[in-house]
Amino acid sequence: MKVENPTSRDIADRAGVSQATVSRALRDSPLVRKETRDRIKAIARELNYFVNRNAAGLRTHQSNTIALLLFDDADDTDTRMNLFLMSLLDNIVRSAARLGYDVLLSLQQLNDDWHIEYQASHRADGLILLGYGDYVEYREKLAALANANTHFTIWGPLVKDQPGHSFGCDNENGGYQATRHLLDIGRKNIVFMGSTSWRSPEHDARYAGYVRALNEAGIQPDSRLKCSADNSEHQGSRAARELLSSGETFDAIFAGTDLIAIGAMRALRDLGVRIPEDVSVVGFDDMPLAAYVSPALTTVQQNAKMGAEGLVEGIVGLIERKPVESTLMAPRLIVRDSCGAK
C-alpha cells in the first residue's frame, strides 16, 4: 500500500518496532541488531522515506556534524599541508559518512580562539583535533572545552592529565621497531633525525624507542648522532647536509617522519652518498608518497584508515554518551628499498 509523505511512524508500524528503534536503525546504531536494521531500511526504501536531517536535529538538539579542526603548521619554507594528516582527513570523512555524520573542516592557528567559537555555538556535536603537536600551547584551550562539556577527541599520544580523549599510534614501539630493524641488518652508527622536544610528545616517544633499541644492543646513544629537524623535507635536507659536513661517521638514519627522511635522502644523493649501500634510511608515517620515492622508503606505518575509524568511533561514542577510552594502535614496519639487506 502506497503511503503519501511517509513518516518514521509509518515505518515503525510496518516493522512492528518503536519510532526510536527506527531512528537508531537509520543511523546505523549498533544498539539495533543488524537484521532489524536491514529490515527497517528495506521498508524505508519501499516507502521512499528520506530522513529530514534538519528536522531531526531540531528534535534531538544535534546537528549530526563533526567539526574537524586541522592545525596549520606550515611555515615560510614549506607551505604544504602534512600529507599524513591529509590521509587521515580523507578517511575521517568516509568513516563519518558511514555513521551518518557530516564533517565540517576548519583550518586553525594555535592563536585562534577556536575553543570559544565551538563551545559557544552549536555548529557541531563534537570536535576532532588533528595536527596539534604543541600540547603546552593549547592545553588551556582543551581545559576550556572540557569545562564546557564539549565532546572532543585528539589525534595523538596519551598524555597524563590531559583533558579529553586521545586516539593515536604507539610511537615508542614504532621507534623501537625502526631502530631494531636497522640493527638487525648490521647498522651500528644510527642517526636519529627529528624533534625531541618535550612539547611534542609523539616525536619524543619515537626517540625513546630508538634509545631503547640501542640500549638493548649494548650501544650507548651518541648525542652527536641526534640531529634536530622539524617535520619538512627542507629540514631533513638541512639536517643531513649539516651531518655530512660535521664529519661524523654514520651508516643509517632513523627519521622521525617520512618528510624528514625524504629530504635527508635527497641531500645524501646530491652529495654522492649511496642509499642503501652507504646509508640506510627509515621514516615514520607511511605517507602514500613513501612507496614512490627512489629508493622506496622503509617506514613505520601509522594506519590512516584505522586511525580515522578510531577517531570517528570515539567522538560518536562521546556524542551518544557511551564510555570511551583513549587508545594507542600498534604501528607496523614496512620494509622497502631504502634499507637494503644484511
Secondary structure, DSSP 8 states (H G I E B T S, - for coil): ---SS--HHHHHHHHTS-HHHHHHHHTT-TTS-HHHHHHHHHHHHHTT----HHHHHHHHT---EEEEEEE---BTTB-S--HHHHHHHHHHHHHHHHTT-EEEEEEE-TTS-HHHHHHHS-S-SEEEEES---HHHHHHHHHHHHHTT--EEEES---TT-SSEEEEE-HHHHHHHHHHHHHHTT--SEEEEE---TT-HHHHHHHHHHHHHHHHTT----GGGEEE--SSHHHHHHHHHHHHHHT---SEEEESSHHHHHHHHHHHHHTT--TTTT-EEEEEE--GGGGTSSS--EEEE--HHHHHHHHHHHHHHHHTT-----EEE--EEE--TTT---
